[in-house]
Amino acid sequence: MLNIKAFGKRVQSARKELKMPAETLAEKAGISVYYVREIERGAKYPSLSTFVDLANALNKTADELLCDSVDRDIPLILNDVTKEIEHLSVEEIARITAVVRAMLCK
């Protein structure tokens, strides 16, 4: 089930991350500023086409905007993990691997 409040917060957070005014997002998504604000506060569900327009305007994927509403595939999760650790040193990655193995009792 879609957590509309959380979705709205993620839209707002993504917009602010880009330092994008609500007016700019509205223009890029082809909707009114009022509608952007209603979505961001969790009062309105966007249509599928508006959702796609918002995601494109914010340069976000569907799973990034719906992360608590959609079951994520293992490859997507592994990709997220890889992104988090790819900048680490070999020693840091080895420590993380040891912790994971310990958690899995291996």
C-alpha positions in Angstrom: 0.0 0.0 0.0 1.2 3.5 -0.9 2.3 5.5 2.1 1.3 8.9 0.7 2.7 10.9 3.5 6.1 9.3 3.2 6.0 9.7 -0.6 5.2 13.4 -0.3 8.1 13.9 2.1 10.4 12.1 -0.4 9.2 14.3 -3.2 9.8 17.4 -1.1 13.2 16.2 0.1 14.3 15.5 -3.5 13.1 18.9 -4.6 15.0 20.6 -1.8 18.1 18.5 -2.4 18.1 20.0 -5.9 17.5 23.5 -4.4 14.5 23.6 -6.7 11.5 25.8 -5.9 8.1 24.3 -5.9 7.2 26.5 -8.9 10.0 25.0 -10.9 9.0 21.5 -10.1 5.4 22.3 -11.0 6.5 23.7 -14.3 8.7 20.7 -15.1 6.0 18.2 -14.1 3.3 20.2 -15.9 1.1 20.7 -12.8 0.2 23.6 -10.6 2.2 24.7 -7.6 -0.8 24.1 -5.5 -0.8 20.4 -6.6 2.9 20.1 -5.9 2.3 21.3 -2.3 -0.7 19.0 -1.9 1.4 16.0 -3.0 4.3 17.0 -0.7 2.1 17.3 2.3 0.5 13.9 1.5 -2.9 15.2 0.8 -3.1 14.1 -2.9 -2.2 11.0 -4.8 -0.6 11.9 -8.2 -1.8 10.0 -11.3 0.7 7.6 -12.8 1.6 10.1 -15.6 2.1 12.8 -13.0 4.2 10.5 -10.9 6.5 9.8 -13.9 6.7 13.5 -14.6 7.7 14.2 -11.0 10.3 11.4 -11.0 11.8 12.7 -14.2 11.8 16.3 -13.0 13.5 15.2 -9.7 15.9 12.8 -11.5 14.7 10.0 -9.2 13.7 6.5 -10.0 10.3 5.0 -9.1 11.9 2.8 -6.4 13.6 5.8 -4.8 10.3 7.6 -4.5 8.3 4.5 -3.5 10.9 2.8 -1.4 8.6 1.9 1.5 5.7 0.9 -0.8 7.3 -1.4 -3.3 9.1 -4.7 -2.5 12.6 -4.2 -3.8 14.4 -6.8 -5.8 17.7 -8.3 -4.5 19.7 -6.9 -7.4 18.5 -3.4 -6.5 19.4 -3.8 -2.9 22.8 -5.2 -3.8 23.3 -2.2 -6.1 22.5 0.1 -3.2 25.0 -1.7 -1.0 27.7 -1.5 -3.7 27.2 2.2 -4.0 27.6 2.7 -0.3 30.9 0.8 0.0 32.6 1.3 -3.3 34.5 4.4 -2.1 35.8 2.5 1.0 39.3 1.1 1.4 40.0 -2.6 1.1 40.4 -2.9 4.9 37.1 -1.2 5.5 35.3 -3.5 3.1 37.0 -6.5 4.7 35.6 -5.4 8.1 32.1 -5.0 6.7 32.4 -8.5 5.1 33.5 -9.9 8.5 30.5 -8.3 10.2 28.1 -9.6 7.5 29.5 -13.1 7.8 29.2 -13.0 11.6 25.6 -11.9 11.3 24.9 -14.8 9.0 26.8 -17.2 11.3 29.3 -18.2 8.5 
